[in-house]
């Protein structure tokens, strides 16, 4: 983060992320929201790339822009009403929504203030994927396995829901 | 001499700009623009040629002659077709979501173009030799699924929507065995860099050490590029043209272009991972590395075309069953066997 290009890229990406995220919340058509969400995810991957975390950036694109958005698409398509307008509903509960939004913002601001933002002069190792893989299978093997187990449980749950266990068998 | 023709040209351009007293940054930018222009030219010419090749091959498979009127042996047929598509009126259905409808055929080409950045055209001929090259390939390719879907959705046509949903289901399902199959190769190499993977095949190509992975990859790649026998999303007899049904003229041409660019890309990955990339077989090194690379990708393209004109289309449920119940377990078993094999290999100490 020293030369003019990285600074320009950072602010440009920040602008894209904030702009598209606001559009995700504000737009009235659910499908447009999903498409803008994909833009947000890809721009976040750009931030990771700016920090030389290329493996993380690729995971961000593959998992979020590639898979999570598709899952949203399935959700939108499976719950769609007759026309797009009646499935993209707005409500008038501004007060409770505003309270939740304010509390979330306040909490993140508080945590951001409390965190000691240490930055090291150490350069990023050239091969981050290997380092992440080693850590995942040594120091963090238990959380890694727990996450895998959680996904398996979700998978089995989804299969049972889709199969509809019948009373007679 | 011929081997280094492109690398030499890049060096010459860089030194020319440096000699003119311009800063190195300017030289880098110019070189990047030249690389992108070169890749674009490569895609355009390849697609023109591959479409002609596909039509000619289809004709021979069906005992016809194929395009033979425009130019010598019909060689200019696709150029003429492109001219026709460009000059056609763009028709937007009244119910369509206009912006998304017009934007998606443009965007579908973006992932394909981005992927060409890591294509190892020859020795020292990769535009960007990323550390996570293969992973980049899958990550960026996965974005095209949502673009396919958005294009089909925006058309506001029931066949387009069915085709789009089929595209999503199919591409997500076959991405899983494809990535898992390639993991076998990555395990052996220990790197995701394109050049490392090719250099690891100096002695033996991975098609011989990872034959199961190669077969799974080719099947999944056929499904990913939506070609017969997995072209359900554009099955003419049921849903006419799937997501592209409302597109005409240049909009259709962009979908078409991206489809053939993706065909080149899956062939590139097959060549890089399993067929030794730019490496010359039998020590025939007097033929330049980039010629070998082109020969190998055209061999793979030919194989994919051979599939297309040989097999009938399968049903949706067959497609899903085959992907999840055959290819995924098989690719997981391949990873398991590869791991054991690597341990035995190390224990023997070859």
Boltz contact constraints between the chains, C-beta under 6 A:
constraints:
  - contact:
      token1: [A, 35]
      token2: [B, 150]
      max_distance: 6.0
  - contact:
      token1: [A, 38]
      token2: [B, 146]
      max_distance: 6.0
  - contact:
      token1: [A, 54]
      token2: [B, 132]
      max_distance: 6.0
  - contact:
      token1: [A, 55]
      token2: [B, 132]
      max_distance: 6.0
  - contact:
      token1: [A, 58]
      token2: [B, 132]
      max_distance: 6.0
  - contact:
      token1: [A, 58]
      token2: [B, 135]
      max_distance: 6.0
  - contact:
      token1: [A, 58]
      token2: [B, 136]
      max_distance: 6.0
  - contact:
      token1: [A, 58]
      token2: [B, 139]
      max_distance: 6.0
  - contact:
      token1: [A, 61]
      token2: [B, 139]
      max_distance: 6.0
  - contact:
      token1: [A, 62]
      token2: [B, 139]
      max_distance: 6.0
  - contact:
      token1: [A, 62]
      token2: [B, 142]
      max_distance: 6.0
  - contact:
      token1: [A, 65]
      token2: [B, 143]
      max_distance: 6.0
  - contact:
      token1: [A, 66]
      token2: [B, 142]
      max_distance: 6.0
  - contact:
      token1: [A, 66]
      token2: [B, 143]
      max_distance: 6.0
  - contact:
      token1: [A, 69]
      token2: [B, 146]
      max_distance: 6.0
  - contact:
      token1: [A, 70]
      token2: [B, 145]
      max_distance: 6.0
  - contact:
      token1: [A, 70]
      token2: [B, 168]
      max_distance: 6.0
  - contact:
      token1: [A, 73]
      token2: [B, 149]
      max_distance: 6.0
  - contact:
      token1: [A, 127]
      token2: [B, 131]
      max_distance: 6.0
  - contact:
      token1: [A, 129]
      token2: [B, 132]
      max_distance: 6.0
